[in-house]
Amino acid sequence: MRKKIVIFGLGICLLAAACSGKGAKENNSGNTVKNNSGSTESGEKPQKSEESEKTDEKKKTNTKKEQEAPPKKQEEAPPEEPGEELSNVPEVTFTDYSQNIQDEDSGALLLAVTENCPVISIPENKAAAEKMNMVFEQQHTANETYIQEDAEEARNAYRQLSEEEAANNWSGYGYGCSYKAVYASTRILSIMAENYEWQGNAHPNTWTTSYCFDATTGALLYLSDIFTDKAEAEEIVEKHITDTITKDPYKDALLEDYESYLADVLTENVFYLNDKGLVVICNPDMVTSYAAGTIEVEVPYDALKAVMNPDYIQNQ
């Protein structure tokens, strides 16, 4: 999972390039954007062999996940300066695209899809809202492709079953991409995406990603925008991650070689800002086992003040 998370960030350079005004951005991998909400694991489904699961997991990493990282930011493009602070915080609503895809012949459930899409409104700065909305519209378009791929895999798997197997063991596959706004101010809008994909494995493939915007411009923020000294900031963040995961309730879930992956946790698509500090998302199987779930590590602004762009420190 860790290696696939690292590979993941190499892909989605196209996702928001047109709307962030930043072109493409330096790409680190991060975690994937899939899983969280309810799964369609009800009922038993024919289980795949361990070798088959690993092959499928690698395939998913090299397709869907790697296309969900933020776009690269062109090195020659100067950072976009923050705009005038808003009078009111952005409003976020959601368009529901959830659906059940059924087999055309039998009517059996092939794929249960849970998906929503953020719609951001900023009456005083419609251009900034349009930039942010385009990011999610493009991701929704990408999701539609992934959903059709998963539906086709489910259709093939279902039609290989005997009538008895289909009646007793088939419950359909599952795909989810669920967004939620986690912080909104007159300068920052942070949105998290909880994702899952289940294809009959022992557990769903799950991951969380995040989008942190400058609400005054609509620009997607990168680590180089947030930090004035990125290297030192990464050291501070790594220390806070270590302090969190080596204590209860996570210490017993540490992977044997977790220390060699600590530096890979903080990437462009797994951080956001809130009223207290920078939050870093540690996805399952990165430094802790799947059973530990998604871990959010909050690094206070006080700890980052010397290495952080003051424009993005909240509640000063």
HELIX and SHEET records of a PDB file:
HELIX    1   1 ARG A    2  PHE A    8  1                                   7    
HELIX    2   2 ALA A   17  SER A   20  1                                   4    
HELIX    3   3 GLU A   50  THR A   61  1                                  12    
HELIX    4   4 LYS A   65  GLN A   67  5                                   3    
HELIX    5   5 LYS A  126  ARG A  159  1                                  34    
HELIX    6   6 GLU A  163  ASN A  169  1                                   7    
HELIX    7   7 LEU A  223  ILE A  226  1                                   4    
HELIX    8   8 LYS A  230  ILE A  245  1                                  16    
HELIX    9   9 LYS A  251  ALA A  253  5                                   3    
HELIX   10  10 TYR A  258  ASP A  264  5                                   7    
HELIX   11  11 TYR A  290  ALA A  292  5                                   3    
HELIX   12  12 TYR A  301  LEU A  304  1                                   4    
HELIX   13  13 LYS A  305  VAL A  307  5                                   3    
HELIX   14  14 PRO A  310  TYR A  312  5                                   3    
SHEET    1   A 3 GLU A  91  ASP A  96  0                                        
SHEET    2   A 3 LEU A 109  SER A 121 -1                                        
SHEET    3   A 3 GLN A  99  GLN A 102 -1                                        
SHEET    1   B 6 GLU A  91  ASP A  96  0                                        
SHEET    2   B 6 LEU A 109  SER A 121 -1                                        
SHEET    3   B 6 TYR A 173  ALA A 184  1                                        
SHEET    4   B 6 ILE A 188  TRP A 198 -1                                        
SHEET    5   B 6 ASN A 205  ASP A 214 -1                                        
SHEET    6   B 6 ALA A 219  LEU A 220 -1                                        
SHEET    1   C 3 PHE A 271  LEU A 273  0                                        
SHEET    2   C 3 GLY A 277  CYS A 282 -1                                        
SHEET    3   C 3 ILE A 295  PRO A 300 -1                                        
END                                                                             
